[in-house]
Amino acid sequence: FPGGGPPQRGPILDAVPDLAVEVMSNSNTAGEMERKRREYFEGGTRLVWEIEPDLRLVRVYTNADTFTVVNEAGTLEGDPVLTGLRISVRDLFT
């Protein structure tokens, strides 16, 4: 980042991906993640995966507020962003 760290205000990215994947850590706050999701979707992102390693699950967001939970027994699908992509959640943690 210019200046050595992320901006204190405004969007973090100038461009947004179609699919954003966030791996959660203990330092992530709920407010921080909500802000990032809003920025992603406002910028045009169509799918966000928030991976929770400690809980061994993934929250799949199709907008900033709507999500489904996929646990270890489930499969992540990349549709409509990456048609045909299928990833076993269990495989993420092995």
N, C-alpha and C positions, 0 to 999 in steps of 0.2 A: 504494500500500500504506500502511496505517496506520504511522506512525513513519518513513516515507520509504523503506522498503526491504522486500524479502520477508522472511518470518519465518525465523529460523535453525533452528527445529525445527517439526515438525508439517506438516500439509498447507498448500500455498500457496493453494488455492482452497476456498471453502465449498461451491460447486456445481461440478459437472463437466459437460462437454458430452458428447453422444453421439459426436461426431467431434472429435478434437483434432489440430491440425496444428502441428508444430514445424519451424521453419526453422533448421537447424543453423548454428552459426558456430564459428570457431576457439576461442572461449572456452568452449564447451560441453564438459563432461567426460563420459566414459562413465558414471561413477557418478551424476552429476547427472541424466542422461537416464534411467537405469534407475530412479532414485527417482521421477522425475516420471511415468514410465509406470506404475509400481506404484500411485502415488496415483491416477492417472486410472482405471485398471481397478478398483481397490478401491472407488472412488467410483461406479462404474457406467458409465464410458465404454466404448463397444463397439468403437471403431476409432481407431487412432492412425496418422497419417502423419508420418514423420520425413523431411523433405526435406534432401538433401545437395547444395547448389548446386555445390560444388567437384567432386564426383563425378558430378553430373548424374543422380542416381537418387533413388528414394524407398523407404524401408523401410515396409512396411505391416504393422502389428501388430494381431492379433486378440485377443491377451492380452499380458501384460507380457513374456513370453519368446519368443513365437512370431511370426515375421515372414517375409514374402516380400520380395524385392527386385524393384522395377519400374524398369527402365532407360529411357533416352530413347526407345527404340523401343516402349515399352509404354504402357498406358492404366490410369489409376487409376479404380477403380469405387467408388462410395459405398455399395454394398449391404453389409450390410442396413440401414444407417443412413439413407442418402439414395438410395432406390431410383431407378435410372435415371441417376444422375449418372455421367458419364464424362468424364475429363480426360486429354488427351494429355500425357505427362510432357515431351515435347519442347517443348510449348507453355508449360510452366512456366518454361523457361529462355530463351525468346525475347522 
